């Protein structure tokens, strides 16, 4: 893998059901299905940053969800990418999110009760 600031960056593709406790960040694609919630909860307990697609991913326990933002004055076909952060999930995972990053994000305080 590539080295950034002394850390080796490695990208691996795997099934969502693999136990990836050795990773620091896990991207969960939308196609992973609805049974992904318990897996994401498990990764959160292990301190893994979970990233997915959409605010719904964040509302149901994911840490960061990429979103599409349509600007009223943007050229046709142009979409801006934003993101939402579940601060409760980050806290449970022991991840500190900088105030600068939170200023750019849509902040989600908590998901549904478990």
Legacy VTK file of the C-alpha trace (Angstrom):
# vtk DataFile Version 3.0
C-alpha trace
ASCII
DATASET POLYDATA
POINTS 114 float
0.000 0.000 0.000
0.854 3.671 -0.113
2.494 5.385 2.875
0.997 8.631 4.207
2.652 10.376 7.163
4.405 7.166 8.113
1.238 5.037 7.977
0.654 2.385 5.342
-2.693 2.792 3.563
-4.166 -0.462 2.346
-7.486 -0.871 0.521
-9.129 -4.278 0.690
-12.434 -5.417 -0.744
-14.404 -7.887 1.337
-17.855 -9.121 2.167
-19.629 -7.058 4.809
-19.852 -10.217 6.863
-16.083 -10.635 7.137
-14.845 -9.791 10.609
-12.578 -6.820 9.752
-11.444 -5.956 13.267
-7.945 -5.158 11.984
-9.102 -2.138 9.967
-9.499 1.494 11.040
-12.059 2.608 8.456
-14.750 0.541 6.767
-16.823 1.706 3.792
-20.189 -0.043 3.621
-21.834 0.169 0.206
-25.560 0.652 -0.163
-25.756 -2.748 -1.850
-24.658 -4.466 1.369
-28.302 -4.907 2.360
-30.405 -4.294 5.422
-28.696 -6.896 7.636
-25.635 -4.662 7.851
-26.838 -2.810 10.996
-25.615 -5.401 13.515
-22.285 -5.604 11.697
-21.873 -1.805 11.797
-22.722 -1.837 15.527
-20.047 -4.472 16.092
-17.453 -2.433 14.172
-18.364 0.654 16.230
-17.715 -1.289 19.447
-14.276 -2.151 18.039
-13.479 1.515 17.340
-13.747 1.256 13.549
-14.864 4.357 11.627
-17.845 3.246 9.522
-18.589 5.158 6.320
-21.595 4.616 4.074
-24.026 6.262 1.708
-26.740 8.665 2.807
-28.173 10.143 5.968
-30.169 6.953 6.564
-26.909 5.021 7.095
-25.942 7.517 9.793
-29.375 7.496 11.452
-29.127 3.747 11.883
-25.725 3.703 13.532
-23.146 4.390 10.830
-20.610 7.081 11.689
-20.274 9.007 8.410
-22.632 9.020 5.441
-21.938 10.697 2.106
-24.869 12.693 0.737
-25.722 14.459 -2.508
-26.554 18.160 -2.362
-28.183 19.802 -5.354
-27.366 23.506 -5.598
-30.105 25.688 -7.018
-27.686 27.655 -9.205
-25.481 24.717 -10.237
-25.059 23.656 -13.851
-27.326 20.813 -14.966
-25.967 17.436 -13.950
-23.662 18.911 -11.303
-24.112 17.479 -7.823
-22.252 18.509 -4.714
-21.182 15.828 -2.257
-21.721 16.455 1.432
-21.671 14.244 4.480
-23.498 13.554 7.710
-21.859 12.496 10.972
-23.485 10.615 13.835
-21.706 12.116 16.841
-23.150 9.516 19.237
-21.703 6.683 17.146
-18.339 8.453 16.980
-18.360 8.889 20.764
-19.195 5.194 21.320
-16.323 4.191 19.014
-13.899 6.465 20.877
-13.409 8.637 17.792
-12.942 12.363 18.277
-14.412 14.443 15.467
-12.881 17.897 15.097
-15.098 20.936 15.436
-13.895 22.070 11.984
-15.182 18.851 10.412
-18.485 19.146 12.284
-18.976 22.642 10.861
-18.975 21.146 7.362
-21.239 18.201 8.187
-24.906 17.614 8.809
-24.772 16.484 12.435
-26.998 13.624 13.547
-27.277 13.400 17.331
-28.675 9.892 17.710
-30.284 7.030 15.872
-33.347 5.002 16.749
-33.535 3.511 20.232
-32.163 -0.002 20.482
LINES 1 115
114 0 1 2 3 4 5 6 7 8 9 10 11 12 13 14 15 16 17 18 19 20 21 22 23 24 25 26 27 28 29 30 31 32 33 34 35 36 37 38 39 40 41 42 43 44 45 46 47 48 49 50 51 52 53 54 55 56 57 58 59 60 61 62 63 64 65 66 67 68 69 70 71 72 73 74 75 76 77 78 79 80 81 82 83 84 85 86 87 88 89 90 91 92 93 94 95 96 97 98 99 100 101 102 103 104 105 106 107 108 109 110 111 112 113
